[in-house]
């Protein structure tokens, strides 16, 4: 199970949230086919992400929390469209980016990034006192 928590510690807002969302993810699904045999026929599906919904406002931060292998990274990669969603809707600043092509998606990707937690604590990538550039080790 994946839990979504906003920067103030409250559960991520549902459809009744008042402010205009920066990111609105509705019923996001990502299923991977299971193939077997010499002909590689699909014999089943892995439901990596199934029906994830959350909304992030302008001054909010979202942290996905869950056990190893529960789909946190798959949610992030699907939102960035690094892997294609099976179903659902991804809206960035009110624009549906779910089915955009690579060229049309490029301006939106410049506004998005994933910051992974450093489990060893060598860098505090999610620390408010650490800029995104230095936290991610970006080149100058």
N, C-alpha and C positions, 0 to 999 in steps of 0.2 A: 504494500500500500504506500502511496506517495501522499504526503501531507504538504499543503501549501500554506505558508505563513507570511504575512506582510511585514514590513520593517518595524511596525509598532507592536508586533507580537500577536495581532489579531488574526483570526482565520481570514484567508483571502476572500474578498467580497464576492457575493453571488450576483445574479442579474439585477437585484434591486439597488445596487450601489449608486450614489448620487452624482459624483464627479465623472466627467468624460474620461473613459479609460485610454491609457496610452497603448496598452496591450490587452486584447480581449480574445481569449481562447475558449471556444465553445465546442464541447463534445468531441475533443480531439482523440483520434484513434490511429494506431499504427500496428498493423498485423504483418507478421513475416510468414511466408509459406514454408512448410516443412516438405522437403522433396526426398523421395526414396527411389531406389531401383536404377537400373541402367538407363531407362528413359527419363529419369528425373521427374517423375510425375508428382504433383502436389497431393499429399496424403493428409494434410492437416494444416493448422495455423498456430503460430505462437502469438498470443495477444499481449504484446509488449506494453502497449499503452491502450487503455480502453475507457473511453468516455471521461476524459480529463477536461474540466471547466474551471477557469479562474479569470479574474479581471484585475489589472494593475493600474492604479491611478498615477498622476503626474509626480507626486512626491513620495511614492511608495517603493519599497524594495521587496522582492519576493525571494524566499528561500525554499527550495524543494528538499524535503527531508524524507528519508526512507532507507530501508535495508539495501544492502548491496544486491544489484540485479533487479531492483523493483521497477526500473524504467525512468529514473530521473534524467539521465543523460539522453535517453531516447526522446523524452519530452522536449528537452532543449534543442536537440538536433532537428527534430521535426518542426518546431516553431521557426527555427532559422532556415528551414527547408533544405538542410543538408541531406536529409532523407525525406522522401515524399510521404505525406499523411495518407492513410487509408480512407479516412473520413474526418469530418469536422470542419471548423472554421477558425482562421487565424486573422485577426484584424489588428493592424498597427496604425495608430492615430486615425481610426475610423475607416481605413482603407483595407479591403479584403485582399490579403496577399496569398491566400491559400492556393490558388491555381495560376498565379502569374508565372510567365516564362523567365528564363535566366536574365535576359536583358531588362525586362520590366521590373524584376526583383532587385536588381543591383542598387538603386538609390535607397531602398528600404534596408538592405543588408548593412549599409554603412552606419545605420542607427542601432544595430543590434550586436551583441556579443555575449559569450558565455564566460563566466569567471568561475573556475573550479576551485574548490577548497583545497588547500595544501595540507594534507593530513599530518605531515611531519612538523608543521608549524614553522618552517624555515622562513616563510613569508606570510604575512597576514593579508592575503589577497582580498579579504572582505572587510578589512579594517577601514573605518571612515577616514582615518588619518593617512591612509595610503592611497595615492592616486591610482587610477586605472592603468595609466601608462607604466608607472613603476611597479605596480602589483602584478602586471602581466609580463614584465620584463621586455617591453616593447623597445625596439631600436629607436634611437634619436635621429 
